[in-house]
Amino acid sequence: MKFGLFVCAVAMSAALLPAAARADDPNDPTMRSASARARDRAIIKRMNQQQLAYVRQRDAKMMQNYRSANGDRDSYDDARADYSRRMAAWRHAVAACNAGRWEYCDD
């Protein structure tokens, strides 16, 4: 039982401890020449520019959807105001009908 707990603890600590990153290894033999470092720099710059273009496109689409939703909100507000006006006219007609003004009563 104790051995199982020990193995479990070792496995969890190995899984939770971060591994050493090898992305910027200064001893990497493939990055010793200036041309290799320049090529790597160009690749990283291109990847960053692609990611920036993706983020800008995504944000523009999100803003378009946001503006579209706000446009729907405006049409909802207009419809709600129209409904309120029609309800006020109906209530006025009901009150007039109940007061004896038969021209406001519907059959």
C-alpha positions in Angstrom: 0.0 0.0 0.0 2.8 2.4 0.9 4.6 1.6 -2.3 1.5 2.3 -4.3 1.1 5.7 -2.7 4.8 6.4 -3.4 4.4 5.5 -7.0 1.3 7.6 -7.3 3.0 10.6 -5.7 6.0 10.3 -8.0 3.7 10.0 -11.1 1.7 13.0 -10.0 4.8 15.1 -9.3 6.3 14.1 -12.7 3.1 15.1 -14.5 2.6 18.4 -12.6 6.2 19.6 -12.7 6.9 21.5 -15.9 9.4 20.1 -18.3 12.3 22.1 -19.3 11.5 24.1 -22.5 13.9 23.4 -25.4 12.6 26.2 -27.6 15.5 28.6 -26.8 18.2 26.2 -26.0 21.5 28.1 -26.2 23.4 24.9 -26.8 21.2 23.9 -29.8 23.7 22.9 -32.5 21.3 23.9 -35.3 21.3 27.5 -34.2 25.0 28.2 -34.1 25.3 30.0 -37.4 24.0 33.5 -38.0 22.1 32.4 -41.1 20.2 29.8 -39.0 19.3 32.4 -36.4 18.2 34.9 -39.0 16.0 32.2 -40.7 14.5 31.3 -37.3 13.9 35.0 -36.6 12.2 35.4 -40.0 10.0 32.3 -39.4 9.0 33.6 -36.0 8.2 37.1 -37.4 6.1 35.6 -40.1 4.2 33.4 -37.6 3.6 36.5 -35.4 2.3 38.4 -38.4 0.0 35.6 -39.4 -1.4 35.4 -35.8 -1.9 39.2 -35.8 -3.8 39.0 -39.1 -5.9 36.2 -37.7 -6.7 38.1 -34.5 -7.6 41.3 -36.4 -9.9 39.3 -38.7 -11.5 37.6 -35.8 -12.0 40.9 -33.9 -13.5 42.5 -37.0 -16.0 39.7 -37.4 -16.9 39.9 -33.7 -17.4 43.7 -34.0 -19.6 43.1 -37.1 -21.7 40.6 -35.1 -21.9 43.0 -32.2 -23.1 45.8 -34.4 -25.6 43.6 -36.1 -26.9 42.5 -32.7 -27.2 46.2 -31.7 -29.1 46.8 -34.9 -31.5 44.1 -33.9 -31.8 45.7 -30.5 -32.9 49.0 -32.2 -35.6 47.2 -34.3 -36.7 45.5 -31.1 -37.0 48.8 -29.3 -39.0 50.2 -32.3 -41.4 47.2 -32.2 -41.8 47.5 -28.5 -42.7 51.2 -28.7 -45.2 50.4 -31.5 -46.7 47.7 -29.3 -46.9 50.1 -26.4 -48.7 52.7 -28.6 -51.2 50.1 -29.8 -51.9 48.9 -26.3 -52.5 52.4 -25.1 -55.0 53.0 -27.9 -56.7 49.7 -27.1 -56.9 50.6 -23.4 -58.4 54.0 -24.3 -61.0 52.3 -26.5 -61.9 49.8 -23.8 -62.3 52.6 -21.2 -64.4 54.7 -23.7 -66.6 51.6 -24.5 -67.1 50.9 -20.8 -68.0 54.6 -20.3 -70.9 54.2 -22.8 -69.4 55.5 -26.0 -70.6 52.7 -28.2 -68.6 53.8 -31.3 -65.4 52.5 -29.5 -67.0 49.1 -28.9 -66.4 46.2 -31.3 -68.9 43.6 -32.0 
